[in-house]
Amino acid sequence: MQRALLLENVHPDSVPILESAGYEVDYRKGALDEDELIAALDGVQLLGIRSKTEVTARVLAEAGDLVAVGAFSIGTNQINLTAAANRGIAVFNAPFSNTRSVVELAIAEIISLTRRMTERDRALHAGVWDKSAEGSHEVRGRTLGIVGYGNIGSQLSVLAENLGMSVIFYDTAEKLALGNARRAETLDELLETADVVTLHVDGRSGNAGLFGAKQFARMKQDAIFLNLCRGFVVDVDSLAEHITSGHLAGAAVDVFPQEPKKRGDTFDSVLRGLPNVILTPHVGGSTEEAQQSIGQFVAKKLSDYVTTGSTMLSVNLPNLQLEPTGVGRIKLLHRNVPGVLATVNQIFADHGANIEGQMLATRGDIGYVVTDISDVTERGASAKLQALDTTIRLRIRDAFDRPEFPPGPAAR
């Protein structure tokens, strides 16, 4: 039986999906460091993680049996996507499943900070009746600035408008403005306009240090700041300075440059104890509904990949999905160089194999061709395909349910 390793307490609904695909599942609650992960991946074909486990190039090089990685999260910056692709290892994530949960948290925090509910709550817990309207405002009529207008940012835009807020957004890519939202031409324009600034950018390395002293200084007096995307995007020391100086009226932070490895570990930050600051432990997508949806979605993607070869929504391989024809299926990841498909089909022709269905897709220097042929392994073509100097990985599923081939000559 093939094996799957699930880490970091991913939703248990993922387990029966992988078991139904023929996998024995090793389910663990915590993250693993690099050496621990390498040891645990011996004989494992599928790996499931969340945000704490780092799948480095060294891990991928050592994990000779690994076929696919599922990130049970939106982000995939914890995985070396290029190294995975070069070894023919597919990576999947959940780009939509926790969108609503993150948006609802953002809305709750915007209202809480604007009403200074944090301070009222703290006073009452301390036994002090501090009834006052000072510094407390409605969100209606205020301007929300959204940095990053993707799945989360755009849905937040719609809900914020329903609360009576005006919305301005900034994104480096062309995005369709929803409702009455207005696009800012520059980040500075957004910062100088918005009463609330919220970050929803992705985890690409180019976003590191995106928001620091210069950006905070541009924000309006008594503005509010939220970061629910990536910890490395924000200079938290600068944020703390602008809170303590009184320039900013409050902040909510869900992600941090360094985060504890597991639940119960000690957390420290310069933001602790600051007035009107909400700190949450990376729980933007941590609702039972979102985690269940993520668990089912990513597990299904992994199952589809190993059973049918579908790479739809893979973040590092060419995307294709060939409807099954009921015969043997050959899945070949290869270097994207001229003539590969002709060479592959000539091998099939030389062995008298009739192609029942075929689809090719490319992504950068990686190509992926899925071909349906009856009894291809009995004809001897598979050995020639595996030996091609362009082959990264060859996988075959036929009536005999044969195992995966190891990485081919072009894997590096």
C-alpha positions, 0 to 999 in steps of 0.5 A: 500500500502507498503511504501519505503523511499528514502534519500540523493537524490538518482537518481529519476529513482529508484522511478518508479521501486519501484512504479511498485512493489506496493510501495508508495515512500517517496523521500527526498534529505537529510540524517537523523540522528539516531533518525530522521531515527527511526521516519521516518521508522515507517510503512516503508518496504524499505529504500534507502540511500547513504553514510551519513545515518547510519543504526545502530543496534538500528535503525534496532531494532526499524524498525519492518516493515523494510524488505530491505535496498538499499545502492545506493553506492558501500560501505555498512559500513554505515549499520550494516550488521550483525544486519540486517541479524539477523533481516531478513533484506536484504541489497543490494548495487551497486558494479559495477555501478559507477566503470567507473566514479571513474576510470575516475576521478582518471585518470584526477587527475593523469594527472592534478597533474603530470602536476601541472595544479592546480598551473597553474590554480590558478595563472591565476585566480589570474592574473599571467602568470606563464608559466613554465615546472618546476615540470611538467611531462608526465604520460607516462613511470611513475609507477602507484601503485594501493592499492586494485585491485578490480573492480575499481583498475583493470579497472584503471590498464587497462586505465593507461597502455593505457596511457603508464604507468607501473602498480604495484598493491598490494592486500591482496587477490589473484587477476588476473593481467590484461595486463602487471600489476605486483603484489607487494608482500608487500605494502612497495614494491609498495610504494618504486616503484610507482611514483603515489600511489592510494588507492582503498580498501573497507570499512571493519573496518580492513582498518581503519588507513591503510595509515599513517606516516609510509606509506607516509615516504616509498613513493618516493620523489616527488610521488603523492598520491590519495585517492578515496576510504574511508576517515578513511583509511588515516591519513590526518594530515600525508598527509598534513605534507608530502605535506608541507615538499615537500616530496610528489609533490601532492595529490588528496582526494575525501573522508574524515574522517569527511564529512558534512551531506549535500550539502552547509554545511561548510567543513574544513580540514588541506588539504585546501590551500596546493599546488598541492592538489585537494580536491573533495566532495566525487564525485568519483561516482557522474556522471549523468551516474553513479547515474542513473545506481546505481538508476536503479540497486539498485531499481531493486534489492529491487523490485526483493527481495520483489516480487520474493525473489531473494537475488542475490548480497545481501551483508548480506544474502545467495544468491539465485534466484529461477525462478518463477513457477507461484504458491505461494512462501514462503521465509524463513530466518532461523538459519543455524542449522542441520535439518531445511529443513527437518522440513520445508518440513515435515510441508508442507507434513503434510498439504498436500502441494506439492512442485513445486520448492525449493532452499536453500542457506546458509551464515555463521549462516543464511540460506534461503529457497525459496519454491513454493507451491500452497495455502500454507496459506490456509493449515495452514503451515505458522503459524507453520513455523513462530513459529519455534524457528529457524525462523528469518523471514517468507515472503509469496507471493501468489494470495492474496499478503499477507503482510510480517510476523514480525520477527520470534523467532530467530531474535535478 
